């Protein structure tokens, strides 16, 4: 679904809201014994529309005055330092965009970089002070952050001393190369974030050995080669997000969740989703359940000889949207009288979309209706559009950083497997995408038992009778950790183990893909026998542990492994024959 989590929040808003905030920042300065800011905001409040269709937006005049006075004082000190203490211009600037020595060596560049940071802080503080409902406030903050990020002097050749220095040193070749990079990206329709020639699927990413043992028009099912003599009796199925390609779970051996799973003695299977084109533009959400998760569950059961046994259960994991699909599919099967999951793991997945993170700034009734009109009866949601949307959520890291590097300085981006995956876009069928937007993000129907019908069955997440392990990441801007906690509380966790909620450090991707071997970051657990009523109560009683949550998850999963048996000596079986080696051809299809 997306790349490493941002350390600061990003938000979006309407054009009129942005204009209002921009106007406030440029208002006249107050004079002694006069408060024009108070008068201005009072008059604006009197003019504010009262229609129930228009979100209420307010700013306390006292807060605006407080911010403005602080801004004037700090700007005065900055100007004084520039005039009276020029040596201060050479002090380091605590922002990576201005870390190069060229910014400190040029007093004027140092001054306007510091002034920009002060202005940015002021504008973001104004946005933080807006009184509005959560969604409107997020939109305001997002639009302000987008405007602030775009206005950085580092983004303009005329204001960037490092880019200017490179231009002189290369005798203009950097500008020539930058223009070439820009034209090539215009042709591709996206900003190049990594050296895409450095990677090849199956050669140096998605390299864990295995074979495709089942396929239909939507998925290929990969079975991975055992790396241990003994394996857990219950096989393990991974359902990755359909909005991205599966190899986020299998980047390279040292950071591959798939390889880690196999090394722990799991007979591991994984779904590789089809990169949808026009011929599959009719597929629906029900197809993703029936032809995706449910078809894979049945294939795993049959390959491992579980069908017809009293206990035919398997262990399953869903990541991001894959978790939403998997839980929905299990609820459908529960309505049919089947309980195929011995355990359910959710990695940064939403079931309760009440707080859908920064993505909710894009979702309202008008937007969903537009998508339904355009795609609801057929068509393709382009992966490129989805990818560009996720990039602007972290504009400094995934947009402006490359504008400076690729265009202003004429350099090529470095090779980075995670960004290669991030740029390998995946199309979605229009009906599935439009249904997902309305029923999950807009109306939040999945959390209400029986509200939705999928595959002809009423969906009730509480009917899933399996212990659950729910992982969230504390800095996740796509699946907020509190929303993941609310999602965990929708599961009953029937059976041994109940529901275990674990909170990891970092964000959506870096928090999830955190190999044990690196011994980085940390995670929190709470020993309470049941989940407390709210997330803050859980956090208050939680204990922090150093290292990766993968180790904790593996200890938990071992309890549901069903004992140990000899590792299978071949892929598939007589009915499910090997189709081709992993990673298969579906993952290699381009959007």
C-alpha positions in Angstrom: 0.0 0.0 0.0 2.5 2.4 0.6 6.3 3.2 1.8 8.2 4.0 5.2 6.0 5.9 7.6 6.5 9.6 7.9 7.7 11.0 11.3 5.3 14.0 11.1 1.7 14.0 10.1 0.5 15.1 6.6 -3.0 16.3 5.9 -5.2 17.8 3.1 -8.0 20.4 2.7 -10.2 22.3 0.3 -8.9 25.3 -1.8 -11.1 27.8 0.0 -9.8 26.7 3.4 -6.2 27.0 2.1 -6.9 30.4 0.8 -8.3 31.5 4.2 -5.2 30.3 6.0 -2.8 31.8 3.4 -4.6 35.1 3.8 -4.3 35.0 7.5 -0.5 34.6 7.3 -0.2 37.7 5.2 -2.4 39.9 7.3 -1.1 43.3 8.5 1.0 43.4 11.6 -0.6 44.7 14.8 0.2 48.1 16.1 0.7 49.1 19.8 -2.5 48.9 21.8 -4.4 47.6 18.8 -5.4 44.0 17.9 -6.4 43.8 14.2 -6.0 40.0 14.3 -8.7 39.8 16.9 -11.0 42.1 14.9 -10.2 40.3 11.6 -11.0 36.8 13.0 -14.1 38.2 14.7 -15.4 39.6 11.4 -14.5 36.3 9.6 -16.4 34.3 12.2 -19.5 36.5 11.6 -19.2 35.9 7.8 -18.8 32.1 8.2 -21.4 30.0 6.4 -23.9 28.2 8.6 -25.1 25.6 6.1 -24.9 22.1 7.5 -23.2 21.0 4.3 -20.2 23.3 5.0 -17.7 22.1 7.7 -17.3 24.5 10.7 -13.8 25.9 10.8 -12.8 28.3 13.5 -9.6 29.8 15.1 -9.6 31.3 18.5 -8.5 35.0 18.1 -6.4 34.8 21.3 -4.5 31.8 19.9 -3.9 33.6 16.6 -2.6 36.6 18.4 -0.3 34.5 20.6 1.2 32.7 17.5 1.6 36.0 15.7 3.4 37.8 18.5 5.7 34.8 18.9 6.4 34.9 15.2 7.2 38.6 15.2 9.6 38.2 18.1 11.5 35.3 16.5 11.6 37.0 13.1 13.0 40.1 14.8 15.8 38.0 16.5 16.5 36.3 13.2 16.9 39.6 11.4 19.0 41.0 14.2 21.3 38.0 14.1 21.7 38.5 10.3 22.6 42.1 10.6 24.6 42.1 13.9 25.9 38.6 14.2 26.7 37.3 10.7 28.7 34.4 12.3 25.4 32.8 13.3 24.6 32.2 9.7 27.3 29.5 9.7 25.6 27.5 12.4 24.1 24.2 11.3 20.4 24.2 10.2 18.5 21.3 11.7 16.7 20.3 8.6 18.1 17.8 6.0 17.0 20.0 3.1 19.5 22.6 4.3 22.2 20.4 5.8 24.8 20.9 3.0 27.5 23.4 3.9 26.6 25.6 0.9 23.6 26.9 2.9 25.7 28.0 5.8 28.5 29.4 3.7 26.1 31.8 2.0 24.7 34.2 4.7 21.8 35.3 2.5 20.9 31.6 1.7 21.2 30.8 5.4 18.9 33.7 6.3 16.1 32.8 3.9 16.3 29.1 4.8 15.9 29.9 8.5 13.1 32.4 7.6 11.4 29.7 5.6 11.5 27.3 8.5 10.1 29.9 10.9 7.3 30.6 8.4 6.6 26.9 8.0 6.4 26.5 11.8 4.0 29.4 12.0 1.7 28.1 9.2 1.6 24.6 10.6 0.9 25.9 14.1 -2.0 27.9 12.7 -3.3 24.7 11.0 -2.9 22.8 14.3 -5.0 25.4 16.1 -8.0 25.1 13.8 -11.2 24.3 15.6 -13.0 21.8 13.3 -14.1 18.1 13.2 -11.2 15.6 12.8 -11.6 15.1 9.0 -11.8 18.9 8.2 -8.8 19.6 10.5 -6.8 16.9 8.7 -7.7 18.4 5.4 -6.6 21.9 6.5 -3.3 20.5 8.0 -2.7 18.5 4.9 -3.1 21.4 2.4 -1.0 23.7 4.5 1.8 21.1 4.8 1.6 20.5 1.0 1.9 24.2 0.3 4.7 24.7 2.9 6.7 21.8 1.6 6.4 23.0 -2.0 7.6 26.5 -1.0 10.9 25.4 0.4 13.8 27.5 -1.1 15.6 24.2 -1.7 13.1 23.4 -4.4 14.1 26.3 -6.6 17.3 26.6 -8.6 17.4 30.4 -8.1 17.4 29.9 -4.3 19.4 26.7 -3.8 23.1 27.5 -3.4 24.1 23.8 -3.5 22.4 23.3 -6.9 23.9 26.5 -8.1 27.4 25.3 -7.0 26.9 22.0 -8.8 25.8 23.8 -11.9 29.0 25.8 -11.9 31.3 22.9 -11.0 29.8 20.8 -13.8 29.8 23.7 -16.3 26.1 23.3 -16.9 26.0 19.5 -17.3 24.0 19.1 -14.1 21.2 21.3 -15.6 21.3 19.4 -18.9 21.1 16.1 -17.0 18.3 17.4 -14.8 16.2 18.5 -17.8 16.7 15.0 -19.3 15.6 13.4 -16.1 12.6 15.7 -15.9 11.5 15.0 -19.5 11.8 11.2 -18.9 9.7 11.4 -15.7 7.1 13.5 -17.6 7.0 10.7 -20.2 6.6 8.1 -17.4 4.0 10.1 -15.5 5.8 9.8 -12.2 8.9 10.9 -10.3 11.8 8.3 -10.4 12.7 7.5 -6.8 15.3 4.8 -7.3 17.6 3.2 -9.9 15.0 0.8 -11.3 17.6 -0.9 -13.5 19.4 -2.1 -10.3 16.6 -4.6 -9.5 14.8 -7.5 -11.2 12.0 -9.5 -9.6 13.2 -13.0 -9.1 16.9 -12.1 -9.4 17.6 -9.8 -6.4 14.1 -9.1 -5.0 11.4 -11.8 -4.4 14.1 -14.5 -4.4 12.9 -17.0 -1.7 12.8 -20.4 -3.4 9.4 -21.8 -4.2 6.9 -22.7 -6.9 3.4 -21.6 -8.1 1.1 -24.4 -7.4 -2.3 -22.9 -8.2 -3.6 -20.0 -10.2 -6.9 -18.5 -11.5 -7.6 -15.2 -13.3 -6.9 -13.2 -10.1 -4.2 -14.9 -8.1 -1.2 -17.2 -8.2 -0.5 -19.3 -5.0 3.1 -19.7 -4.2 4.4 -22.5 -2.0 7.9 -22.0 -0.5 10.6 -24.6 -0.1 11.1 -25.8 3.5 14.4 -24.8 5.1 14.0 -27.1 8.1 13.7 -30.9 8.4 10.6 -30.6 10.6 7.7 -28.2 10.0 4.6 -27.2 11.9 1.7 -29.4 11.0 -0.5 -26.5 10.2 0.4 -24.7 7.0 0.7 -20.9 7.0 -0.9 -18.6 4.3 0.1 -15.0 3.8 -2.4 -12.6 2.1 -0.5 -9.4 1.1 -2.2 -6.2 0.1 -3.8 -6.3 -3.4 -3.0 -2.6 -3.8 0.8 -3.4 -4.0 2.8 -6.3 -5.2 3.5 -9.1 -2.7 7.3 -8.9 -2.6 7.2 -6.3 0.2 7.1 -9.5 2.2 10.1 -10.9 0.3 12.4 -8.1 -0.6 15.9 -9.6 0.0 16.9 -12.5 2.2 18.0 -10.3 5.1 14.7 -8.4 5.3 12.3 -11.1 4.0 9.3 -11.9 6.2 8.6 -14.9 3.9 12.1 -16.3 4.5 11.8 -15.7 8.2 8.5 -17.6 8.3 10.0 -20.6 6.4 13.1 -20.6 8.7 10.8 -20.9 11.7 9.4 -24.2 10.3 6.2 -23.0 8.7 5.0 -24.6 5.4 4.5 -21.2 3.9 2.1 -20.2 1.1 1.5 -16.7 -0.3 -1.0 -15.0 -2.7 0.4 -13.1 -5.6 -2.4 -10.8 -6.9 -2.9 -10.2 -10.6 -2.0 -6.7 -11.9 -5.4 -6.0 -13.4 -5.8 -4.7 -16.9 -8.9 -3.9 -19.0 -9.9 -7.5 -19.5 -10.4 -7.9 -15.7 -11.9 -4.5 -15.1 -15.2 -6.1 -14.1 -13.9 -7.8 -11.0 -15.6 -6.9 -7.7 -14.8 -7.1 -4.0 -16.6 -10.4 -3.8 -14.2 -11.7 -6.5 -11.3 -10.7 -4.3 -12.8 -12.7 -1.5 -14.0 -15.8 -3.4 -11.3 -16.0 -6.1 -8.6 -14.6 -3.9 -8.5 -15.4 -0.2 -11.1 -18.2 -0.1 -9.7 -20.0 -3.2 -6.2 -19.8 -1.6 -7.4 -21.2 1.7 -9.1 -24.2 0.0 -6.0 -24.9 -2.2 -3.7 -24.8 0.9 -6.0 -27.2 2.8 -6.1 -29.6 -0.2 -2.4 -29.5 -0.9 -1.6 -30.3 2.7 -4.1 -33.1 2.9 -6.3 -31.4 5.4 -9.6 -31.6 3.5 -11.9 -34.2 5.0 -10.1 -34.2 8.3 -11.8 -33.3 11.6 -9.2 -30.5 12.0 -8.6 -28.9 8.7 -7.5 -25.5 10.0 -4.5 -23.4 8.8 -2.8 -20.3 10.1 -3.4 -17.2 8.1 -1.9 -13.6 8.0 -3.2 -10.5 6.2 -1.1 -7.4 5.7 -2.8 -3.9 5.2 -5.6 -4.3 2.7 -4.8 -8.0 2.6 -5.9 -8.1 6.2 -9.2 -6.5 5.4 -9.8 -9.0 2.5 -8.7 -11.9 4.7 -11.0 -11.1 7.7 -13.9 -10.4 5.3 -13.3 -13.8 3.6 -13.2 -15.6 7.0 -16.4 -14.0 8.0 -18.0 -15.2 4.8 -16.8 -18.7 5.5 -18.1 -18.5 9.1 -21.5 -17.6 7.7 -21.3 -20.8 5.6 -20.5 -22.8 8.7 -16.7 -23.1 8.1 -13.9 -22.1 10.5 -10.7 -22.7 8.5 -8.4 -20.5 10.6 -6.5 -21.9 13.5 -5.1 -18.4 14.0 -5.4 -15.0 12.4 -2.6 -12.4 12.2 -3.3 -8.9 11.0 -0.4 -6.6 10.2 -1.3 -2.9 10.1 -4.8 -3.7 8.8 -8.1 -1.8 9.2 -11.4 -3.4 10.1 -12.8 -0.4 11.8 -12.4 2.6 9.5 -13.7 5.3 11.9 -10.2 6.8 12.0 -8.8 5.9 8.6 -5.6 8.0 8.9 -4.4 10.6 6.4 -6.1 8.8 3.5 -9.5 9.9 4.8 -8.7 13.5 3.6 -9.4 12.3 0.1 -12.6 10.5 0.8 -16.0 12.2 0.9 -19.4 11.5 -0.7 -18.6 13.6 -3.8 -15.3 11.8 -4.4 -16.8 8.3 -4.0 -19.7 9.2 -6.3 -17.3 10.3 -8.9 -15.4 7.0 -8.7 -18.6 5.1 -8.8 -19.8 6.9 -11.9 -16.4 6.4 -13.6 -15.5 2.9 -12.5 -18.4 1.3 -10.6 -19.6 -0.7 -13.6 -16.2 -1.5 -15.0 -12.8 -0.1 -15.8 -9.4 0.1 -14.1 -8.1 2.3 -11.3 -4.5 3.0 -12.6 -1.7 2.0 -10.2 0.2 5.1 -11.3 -2.5 7.3 -9.8 -2.6 5.3 -6.6 1.2 5.5 -6.4 1.3 9.3 -6.9 -1.3 9.7 -4.2 0.8 7.8 -1.7 3.9 9.8 -2.6 2.3 13.1 -1.9 1.4 11.9 1.6 5.1 12.2 2.3 5.9 15.0 -0.2 9.3 16.0 1.3 10.7 12.5 1.2 9.0 11.1 -1.9 8.5 14.2 -4.1 10.6 17.3 -3.4 13.7 15.3 -2.4 13.8 13.9 -5.9 12.9 17.2 -7.6 16.1 18.5 -6.0 18.3 15.5 -6.6 17.1 14.5 -10.1 16.2 17.8 -11.7 18.1 20.6 -9.9 21.3 18.7 -9.3 21.0 16.3 -12.3 21.8 13.2 -10.3 20.4 9.7 -10.6 18.6 8.3 -7.5 20.3 5.6 -5.5 19.3 1.9 -5.7 16.9 1.1 -2.9 14.8 -2.1 -2.9 11.9 -0.6 -0.8 11.5 2.3 -3.2 11.8 0.0 -6.2 8.8 -1.9 -4.7 7.0 1.3 -4.0 7.3 2.4 -7.6 6.1 -0.9 -9.0 2.5 0.1 -9.3 -0.6 -2.2 -9.3 -3.9 -1.5 -11.0 -7.2 -2.3 -9.4 -10.5 -3.2 -11.0 -12.9 -0.3 -10.8 -16.0 -2.0 -9.3 -13.8 -3.5 -6.5 -12.1 -0.2 -5.8 -15.4 1.9 -5.8 -17.1 -0.6 -3.5 -14.1 -0.6 -1.1 -14.1 3.2 -0.9 -17.8 3.5 -0.1 -18.2 0.6 2.3 -14.9 0.8 4.1 -13.5 4.4 4.1 -16.8 6.4 3.7 -19.5 4.4 5.5 -17.4 2.1 7.7 -19.8 -0.8 7.3 -17.5 -3.7 8.0 -17.5 -3.2 11.7 -21.3 -3.5 12.0 -22.5 -7.2 12.1 -24.7 -8.0 9.2 -24.5 -4.6 7.6 -22.6 -5.9 4.5 -23.3 -8.9 2.4 -20.3 -10.4 0.6 -20.5 -13.4 -1.6 -24.1 -13.7 -0.7 -23.5 -13.9 3.0 -24.0 -11.5 5.9 -20.6 -10.4 7.3 -20.0 -10.6 11.0 -16.3 -10.3 12.1 -17.3 -11.6 15.5 -18.2 -14.9 14.0 -14.6 -15.7 13.2 -13.6 -18.3 15.8 -9.8 -18.0 15.9 -7.3 -16.5 18.2 -5.9 -13.3 16.7 -2.5 -11.5 16.7 -3.0 -7.8 15.7 0.1 -5.7 15.0 0.1 -2.0 14.6 2.8 0.6 14.2 3.0 3.7 16.4 3.9 6.2 13.7 1.7 4.6 11.0 -0.1 7.4 9.0 -2.1 5.0 6.9 -3.4 2.7 9.6 -3.3 4.7 12.8 -2.4 2.5 15.8 -5.6 3.4 17.7 -7.7 2.5 14.7 -5.9 -0.9 14.5 -6.7 -1.3 18.2 -10.4 -0.5 17.6 -10.2 -3.1 14.8 -8.7 -5.7 17.2 -11.7 -5.2 19.5 -14.0 -6.3 16.7 -12.5 -9.8 16.9 -13.6 -12.3 19.6 -10.4 -14.3 19.5 -12.3 -17.4 20.3 -10.2 -20.3 21.4 -6.8 -20.4 23.2 -5.0 -17.1 23.1 -7.9 -14.6 22.6 -6.7 -11.4 20.9 -3.1 -10.3 21.3 -2.4 -6.7 20.3 1.2 -5.6 19.8 2.4 -2.1 19.0 5.7 -1.6 17.1 7.9 1.4 16.7 8.2 3.3 13.4 5.6 3.4 10.6 3.5 1.4 8.2 6.3 -0.3 6.3 9.4 0.1 8.5 7.5 -1.0 11.5 6.1 -4.1 9.8 9.2 -5.2 7.9 11.6 -5.2 10.8 13.9 -8.3 10.7 14.9 -10.0 13.9 18.5 -10.2 12.7 18.8 -6.4 12.6 17.7 -6.1 16.3 16.4 -2.6 15.6 13.5 -0.6 17.0 11.2 -1.9 19.7 7.6 -3.0 20.4 5.1 -2.9 23.2 2.9 -5.6 24.7 0.3 -5.6 27.5 -0.1 -8.7 29.8 -3.8 -8.0 30.5 -5.9 -11.1 29.9 -8.4 -9.2 27.7 -8.0 -6.0 25.7 -8.8 -2.9 27.8 -11.8 -0.8 26.7 -9.7 1.8 24.9 -6.2 2.2 23.3 -4.9 4.7 25.9 -5.6 2.3 28.7 -3.8 -0.4 26.8 -0.8 1.8 26.2 -0.7 2.9 29.8 -0.3 -0.7 30.9 2.1 -1.7 28.1 5.7 -2.8 28.4 8.4 -1.9 25.9 10.7 -4.6 24.5 13.8 -4.0 22.4 14.1 -5.6 19.0 11.7 -6.9 16.4 8.1 -7.9 17.1 8.6 -10.8 14.6 10.1 -12.9 17.5 7.1 -12.3 19.7 4.8 -13.2 16.9 6.7 -16.4 16.1 6.4 -17.5 19.8 2.7 -16.8 19.7 2.2 -18.7 16.3 4.1 -21.7 17.6 1.2 -22.3 20.1 -1.1 -22.8 17.1 1.3 -24.8 14.9 -0.3 -28.2 15.6 2.9 -30.0 16.5 5.8 -30.9 14.3 5.9 -33.2 11.3 8.4 -34.1 8.5 8.8 -31.3 6.0 7.1 -31.9 2.6 9.5 -33.2 0.0 7.7 -31.7 -3.0 5.6 -28.7 -4.0 1.8 -29.2 -4.4 0.4 -32.7 -4.9 -1.2 -34.8 -7.6 -4.0 -32.3 -8.1 -2.0 -29.1 -7.6 1.0 -29.5 -9.9 3.8 -27.0 -10.2 3.0 -24.4 -12.8 6.2 -22.4 -12.7 9.0 -21.4 -10.3 8.4 -18.6 -7.7 7.9 -15.7 -7.9 5.6 -16.5 -10.9 4.6 -14.3 -13.8 1.7 -12.4 -12.2 4.0 -10.3 -10.1 6.1 -9.4 -13.1 3.2 -7.8 -15.0 3.5 -4.0 -15.1 0.7 -1.5 -14.6 
